[in-house]
């Protein structure tokens, strides 16, 4: 339980508000520091063209981009890889233009988990977005869009945004709750520098996405294969009334022998390949260790990344004691982690992979990720990731599901998955694309963090000067 003593003046200034959120969350302290600033301060609504969300209405889903627009949920805005988004009807978006977002906007989650933010990068331009996400549309004649985002996402902006939360079970905020939020003006030089860093981060995230997609398409083309879209898989129809001669008694589940999955595996077997279990011999192909989480402060612990957080552009997780955890909670460079426990919802992360390198080697990973580590000197983790992240392999992994409500991946079947072997030259090209993509991803996080740090530093220095 957290406790905090506050001056009575804080209660008076906040209209005798008695709930603890604004006092425990740092909103009052943030406002107090902002009041000390001698610089000009403007209210958020004075610097924007609009602050709004799409409003509640039933969604009309479609299967293809021909009839739909990629749709970002409140969690999707935080993701680094936007390759596998669902589609909402173009007609519905046309009837309600508030669904559409554009680059340079600040996106804020407004219900459930409040105050998570993303800067709409160029490849989000024109996408549709959930009503659970608030749009802050900057007036770029008044304020640089990157500076506004960095301020709102700083330790001064976030607490004030969150302090407007209302509700008991499902908490929410509305545009009017942040319209009067004070925005300090730090001068063209500082604001411009911050804006450029945020824009740089957005461009680097586009580069990350582009290079990953190129790596996967290059691999499939070189192997004489073609990856699929989700609708291609579903268009083949349900697998009903078929019989299979079981090669072993390891599974009796019909899903594990559906014709779509077996058909793709047969295609892979007809080209040069190696089984995944052979590639991972001497490496690892298993789930992580189970362990008790003991909370710790950041200076004494490691950040634990769960299945949902693993797909975020910026890492988020709880801090746990490394000293009181077993070996195996960290993973090695170029480990592929597959979200291996969950349910079969069409857009859940179950069976989607992430790639661990660079900054993400510093984090701790839950046992719910299946570890795929190459022991083959000719096949790297980067190459494996380019293949495993494809839609076709995702559908194959889903076909390897075992369990009742909570699904898992049958590691024996996964080990039998054929991995295409192409020319050394193209393998090197694919590896380079994947590695460059993740350098761009880390650089984007670094630029964004630097921008937010500059905002916080400038405000703190200005407050101290006046004081």
N, C-alpha and C positions, 0 to 999 in steps of 0.2 A: 504494500500500500504506500502511495506517495502522499506526503503532507507538505504544506507550505504556509507560512505566515505571511499575510499581506496587509498593507496599510489600509485603514478605513477609507482613506481618500479614493482608493481604487474602486471600492464599492460604490461610492457616491458618483464618481466620474462615469461608471458603467451602468448608471440607472438602477443601482442596488441589485444588479444581476447576481444571483446566488449560485448558479451552477459553476462548476470548477473549470470548465474548458478554457475560457479566456485567460484565467489566472495561472493555471498550470502549464498551458501551452506556450507561454511566452509572448502572447499578443499585447498584453499591457506594457511589458518591458520594451517591446519593439516600438510601440507608439510613443513611449516616454523618450526613447532615444531619438526618434524622428522629430519630436517636438523641439529638441535641443538644436536641431540643425538651423543654421542661419540662411541656408540656400532656399530658393523657391521650392514650394511643394504644391502639387496640383492633385485634384481628385481624379481617380481613375477614369471616370466617365468623361472628363474633359479631354482626355488623351486618346479616346477610342471612337471609332465609328459605330460600334455596337458591342454590347455584352449580352449574350443570349444563349439559349440552347434550342434544340429542334422541337421540343414539346412532345407530349406523349401521344403515340398512335401505334396501332398494330403494324408490324413490319411485314412486307410482302417479299419473301425470299425467292430468288431465281437461281438457276443452275449455272448460267454462263454470262460472260462479260458482254455478249451480244445484246442481252436484255437487262443487264444489271450494272451497278456501280459498286466497286469494292467498298466494304463497310467496316469501319473501325469501331469496336466496342471500347468500353472504358479501360479495359486492360490492354487492348491492342495498341493504343496510342503510346504505350510505354515500351513496346517491343522494338527490337532492332531489325528483325526480318519480317517483312510484310508480304511474303510470297503467297501465303495460303489464307487470304481473307475471304469471307463469304461475300455474296453479292445481294444487294437490295435492289428492288425494281427501279429501273430508270424512270418509269412513269410516276412512281411514288416520290422520288427525289424531285422530279419536275413540278409536281403538285405542291411540294413543300421544300423550297430552296434552302430553308434553314438547315437541312441535313448536310449540305455541302460545306466543306472547309477548304481553305486556301493556304498556301505557303506563307510563313511569317506570322501566323496567328498563334496566340498562346492558348493551349487547350488545358482545361482544369477538370479533373474528376469531381463531380458535384453530388454524388449520392453513394452510400456505402462507405468506401474508403475515400474520405474527402481530401482534396488539396494536392493530389498527385498531378504533376504538370509535364507537358511535352511541348516542344516548339515544332510547329508544323513544317516539316522539311519539304523540299521541292517534289519528291515523289509521292507526297500525300495530297498534292494540289488537285482539287476536283473530286477527291474521295468523299464518301458520305460518312457521317459520324453519329454516334449514339446520342440520344437525349440526356444520357447520364454524364455527358461531357459539356462543360460550359465553354463557349467560344469568346475569347477576348480579342476583338479585332482592332489593331492599333491604327490610329490616324498617323500615317508615316510623315505627314507634313508637320506634325507636332512632336513626335517622339520616335526614335529608332526602334523598330520592332524587336530586335535582339536585346536591346537594353531593357525594354519593358518586361520581356520574358525573364531575363536574368534577375531583375529586381523582384518580380513576383515569386520566383522560385528560390529566393534567398532566405536566410534566417530572419529577415525582417518582413518579407512579403508573405511567406507561407503561414506563420502564426496568425496574422491578421485575417487572411483568407479563411482559415479553419475556424477562427473565433466566431464567424457568422453561422456556424452549424446549428441546425435545429432538428428536432425529432428525437424519438427514444429508440425504437428498434432499428429502423433504417434512417440514418441521419442524412441530411441534405443541406445544400445551400442554393440560393437563388441569386440571379444577377443583381437585384437591389441590395443584397447583403454586402457586396464588395464594390458597388458603384462609387462610394465615397472614400474608398481606400486611399490613403495619402501616398503620392509618388514623388520622391525627392528628385529634383533636377540637378545633376552633377556637372553640367557643362558639356559643350559639344565634343571636346577632346576625349573626356573619359567615357561619355555615353557612346561615342563613335567607336572607340577601341573595344568596348564591351560588345557592341552590336556586331562588329566584324568577327569576333571570336565565336559568337553564337551562330552566325551565318556559316562560318568555316566548319563548325561542328555539323551543321545540317548537311552541307555539301559532302562531308566525309562519310556521313551515314548513307547518302545516296551511292557514293562510291563503293562502300561495303556491300550494299545490296546488289549493285550491278555486277561486281566481280564474283560474288557467290553464284548468282544466276548463270553467269558465263561459264564458271567452272563446271557446274552440273550439266549444262547443255553441251559443252565440249566433250565431257566424258561419255554422255549417251550417244552423241553423234559418232565419236571415234569407235565406239563398240557396235555401231550399226543398229542402235536402238532408238526409240523415241519415248521420252517421258510423257506422262499423261497429265491431264487436269482431273479434278475431282469428278466432273460431269462425265468424263470418258469412262471412268470406273463404274459409275452408277448406271450409265446408259446400257451397259451389258446385261442389265437385269439381275433379278435375284437368282441365287443358286438354289434351285428347288428340284427335288426328285432325282438326285444323281447318286451313283454308287462308286465307291473307290475301294480298291484292294489295298488294305493297310500294310505299309512296309514294316511296321513295328507296332508293338502295343503301347507306345508311349502316350498316345492320345486317341480318344474315341469321339472327340468333338467335331461335328460336321464343319464348323467354321474353319478349322485348320486344314481342310482339304477342298476348299471351294475352287471351282474351275478357273476363275480369274487369277487367283494367286498361283495355282499350279501351272497355268499357262505361261505366266511371266517367268517363273522359275525354269520351265522347259526352254524358253528362249535363251535364258542366261547360260544354260548348260550346253547349248549348241555353239556357243562362242568360247574363245579362250577365257578361262576363269580359274579362280581358286576359291575353295570354301572358306567362309569367314573363320571357322574354328581353326583351320590350318594357319591362316594369317595371324590369328591371335595366340597360337601356340607359343609359349614363351612370353606372352604378354598377359592380357586379361580379357575375359568375356564372362562377367558375372556382376551381380549386384554389389553395392557397397556394404560395409559392415553396419550392423545395427548398434546403436549406442544411445545412452541416456544423455539428454541435453542439459548441461549445467550452465546457466546464464553467467555472463561475465561482461565487464566493461570493455570497450574497444581496445584500450591499451594492454589488456591482459588476455584477450580472446581472439577468435576468428569469426568472420561473418559467415553464417550458415546460409547457403543458397538452396532453396527448395525447388520443386519442379516448376511452379509458376514463375518464380523470380529469375530462374535461369534463362528465361527468354527475354528479359527486360534489357533495354539498351544500357541502363545504368544499374549496377548491382544494388539490390535491397534485400535485407534479411536480418535475422536476429543474431546477436553476438553471444557466442558460447565459449566455454573454457576449452582450450586446446589441450592443456595439461591433463585434464581429467577425461579426455576422449581417447579412443583406441587409435592405433595406426590404421591408415586407409581412409581417413576423412579428407585428406588432400589427394589430389590426382596429379599425374605427371603431364608434361608438355605434350600437346597434340592428342590428348585423350578425347574420345568421342563419348559423350554421355547421352543416353537415351532415356527419356521420361518413361519409366517402365511400369508404373502403377497408376491406375485410374479407371475411367469408364469410357464407353465407346461413343460418346457424344461427338458429332461430326467435326466440331471446331475446338475440341479440347486438346491439350498438349500431349496426351498419352500417345507414345510412339514417335514423337518428334525428337530430333537430336539437337544437341548444342556442342560446340567445339571449345575446348579449354586451352588457352595459350595466353601469353602476355600477362596483362594485369589480373586476369581471372585465375591465374595459378595461385594467387594469394588467398583464395577463399576456400571454405569448407563445403562439402557437398553431401547431401542426405543419401541414405541408402536407397531411396526411391529412384535414383538414377542407375541404370545399368552401365557398367564401365566397359568400353570397347577400346582395347589397347593393342596396337599391332606389335607382334614379335618378329615380323618379316622385314628384313632390312630394305627390301625392294618396294614395300607398300607402306606408305606413311599414314598417320592419322588424318592428315589433311586430305589425302586422296579418298580415304574411306568416308570422311564427312561429306565430300562433294557428292558421293553416290548415295549415302544413307539419307541425306536431306531431301532427296527427290520425292515427288508425290507417289511414284510407283512403289518405291521401297516402303514408304509410309503405309500404303495399303497392304503390302505384304506383311509388315510387322503387325498391323491390326489383325491380319488373318492368323497370326501365331498366338493370339490371345488365349489365355487360360484363366480359370477362376469363375466366380459367380457374379456378385455385384461388383466388387473391386477386381479389375482385370490385372493380369501380369503378362509378361512375354515368355513364351516357352524357349528357354535358352538352347535347348537341343535343336529345335527347328531353326532358330536364329543362326546357330553354328553351321547349319547346312546351307545357308544362303550363299549362292554363287556370286562372287565379286568379279566383274569384268576385268581382264588384264589387257591393257592396250600398249602402244609403243612407249618406250622409255621417254622419248621426247615429249609426247603429249602428257604423260604422267607428270613430268617435271613442270609443264605449263600449267596444269591443273593445280598442282601443289603451290606454285607461285601465286596463282590467282587467289586461292584460299588464304594463304598466309598474308598477302598484301591486303586482303579484305579485312582481316582481323587487326592488322596494324592500323588501318583506317578507323576501325571501330574504337580501338583504344585511344587513338589521337582525337577522335570526336569527343569522347568522354573527358579527355584532358582539357580540350579547348573550352568545353562547356563549364567544367569545374573552375577553370581559371577565370572565366567571365563572371561567374557567381561570386568567386572570391574577390575580384576587383570591386564589385558592387559593395560587398560587405566591408571591405577594407576602407573604401572611400567614405562610406557612411560613418563608420566608427571613428575615423580620423577627423571628420568634420564635426562630429559630436564632441570629441575631446577638445578640439580647438575652441569651440564656443564655451565649453564648460570652464 
